[in-house]
């Protein structure tokens, strides 16, 4: 199934050893484990999200950005096949047929899939093909029961939560499973706090500096400013999101930005859901550099960041506080725009490469259907020291 390639180990010198320290806690007599990069799968369409369930099932999604993708959400089979998920009907939306179809029960433009560890797959659909106009009745968060492969719950987001210009990006779930936290990377960044029982959603930090693009930041690719043909650069607002292991802190950042922010989840589920201002609860938490996806390791509690300008994945020790900085874990020229992270049951880190810098948004001659990849970083134990 896998086409594997072992990464060059030169980065293991210097500070990178510190980055690997959390994975070696149980091997004090051995060298830190070696991260090995493997390609799991290549896709014929532009992938963004990936998630791995607690029993190892892998799911991915393909947004409708520069093409009318024939599949939005799929399960990756052990043989490398893609099975539309949960079925063909949910994946049957086509932009050309939007007047004939109900956006509420079809995948319109899915951006993220997340398994919650409780037997559910959640699908976040901002319903904004080409990251443009939001399709009426389309924005939603959908829960699928992994035991039955049936849709069990749909939370629809009205214009108060997902107005025109929004692009709901990624989602994390509170430790008790009662709330969801969503980033909006659209024209005006924000966070959403969702009560999963009632379906109530509240938009918070709407327009707050922590959720907006940072002025003066120019995202680069291949050492050059990344711009559209009309001169506009990358303008994604609050995007990457991660929840601390104890569930008490929510972290996020804009892609067009260097700064990481966090807020106590208690403030979001109390004051935020009541419509109270939570701006005073936001804490600037140092700098990650330009990054898309964020993930906090299940065991280490360290943050993985996608260094899109460097074709790299970095890791940061959050216990160092705002002064901590990410150090390189793996770098490879094939990691073109590392996008979304997930963690497998064995601790391997999965990451998609969405190749945004190679897409028709920025390269008009690029094919509408852009091949992309899913990668896995596994940690190979070092031999015991003699």
Beta strands, then each sheet from edge to edge (+ up, - down):
strand 1: 3-4
strand 2: 34-43
strand 3: 50-52
strand 4: 58-61
strand 5: 73-76
strand 6: 82-84
strand 7: 110-115
strand 8: 120-125
strand 9: 140-145
strand 10: 150-156
strand 11: 168-173
strand 12: 179-184
strand 13: 190-195
strand 14: 201-204
strand 15: 220-221
strand 16: 224-225
strand 17: 238-243
strand 18: 249-254
strand 19: 259-264
strand 20: 283-287
strand 21: 294-296
strand 22: 303-307
strand 23: 312-316
strand 24: 327-331
strand 25: 338-343
strand 26: 349-353
strand 27: 372-380
sheet 1: 1+ 2- 27+ 26- 25+
sheet 2: 3+ 4- 5+ 6-
sheet 3: 7+ 8- 9+ 10-
sheet 4: 11+ 12- 13+ 14-
sheet 5: 15+ 16-
sheet 6: 17+ 18- 19+ 20-
sheet 7: 21+ 22- 23+ 24-
end
